[in-house]
């Protein structure tokens, strides 16, 4: 049996063993999952595939991880899949980096492996080795490679960068669901063969940076679809590519995004460590002001999530958050330079308002948080609909925290058509979580009407 091949026809003994150990009959297990006993029997005999919607139910029934269920169903060993942390992360040689990247992208193109990647959980402890390798790993002497493929030049690298810019624009306008399949196909079909080619040190360094940027986008789009373990895998690979290309500013970018992911998942301690690694790297690289503004704003938000001053009353942490926000604003005001990496050009001044708004909410200044969110909505409503939608919901949250229910409902209602137009699970989940916060006001007519409209529109 090849790697990644399901062993249908050979039965699924692990699934049988799990049921028997629980003392369940096929009929009882089938009823718990919501299928017929005939379907369950076919699953155990390996005669029928198991649809994705049933796999989390199986995991819940037997109290195991999603990865374990995948192993039972598809028949491969977890050791044959991308592991945590990324294998051999400390080996930053071009050959090892290319091999690891190509493996990850190939898994993305295999339907059975892709499903497993999408079900991976976010593993905070994986970040420790990544940070150690990034901070203390020995840089490679040269990014040159004498691969088996064709000669690669700077024009090939430029085309990767152009494709990435186009894909980013699509992601910003329509959400990750539209663009992600194209990104991973491009990585596997275009970038991987180039990495396996022949190139000198200069081209190799530029190629690693370009590949890191496209891999970052694969991670970002997985993040927007709430596939957090899958996103983390790609961010880790992007960090490794940046290390191999000896590109600290691209590393800063990836670390800043990992900070954002950890913050989103309320992993406050890891978010702070990642943010400080990004800030320290930026300072060592003498990063331009707008890069410093980005990482300082990220550090402020990470610290706000970890300390949560509004709940704990931690005024020391609150002052540190305010200091970092002020420092970020001063850095941004120093303006653009000719050393700015391309990615920082997407970090507009109003993005500072977005970051600050989340910080003010955690500091308990909900009126200021609402004002920041409204500023972002006004700036981005036409150009960047996903950012506008997220901040429209953040404004609604701030109004609700102020006790202004009607204004909160009005703001959230305006986000419904924006959410419907996006293929962004993150955007949808944020709006649904806001709806859940309305439970104490469930008897209100306006709340019932809002919830009915939300359910109707998103179901459609």
Secondary structure, DSSP 8 states (H G I E B T S, - for coil): --TT---TTS--HHHHHHHHHTT--HHHHHHHHTS-HHHHHHHHHT-S---HHHHHHHHHHHT--HHHHHHHHH---GGGS--SS-TTTT---HHHHHHHHHHHHHHHHSHHHHHHHHH----TTHHHHHHHHHHHS---S---EE-SS-B--HHHHHHHHHHHHHHHHHHHHH-HHHHHHHHHHHIIIIIHHHHTSEE-HHHHHHHHHHHHHHHHHHHHHHHHTT-HHHHHHHHHHHHHHHHHTT-HHHHHHHHHHHHHHHHHTT-HHHHHHHHHHHHHHHHHTT--HHHHHHHHHHHHHHHHHHH-HHHH--HHHHHHHHHHHHHHHHHHHT---TT--GGGGG--HHHHHHHHHHHHHHHT-HHHHHHHHHHHHHHHTTT-HHHHHHHHHHHHHHHHHTT-HHHHHHHHHHHHHHHHT---HHHHHHHHHHHHHGGGGTT-HHHHHHHHHHHHHHH-
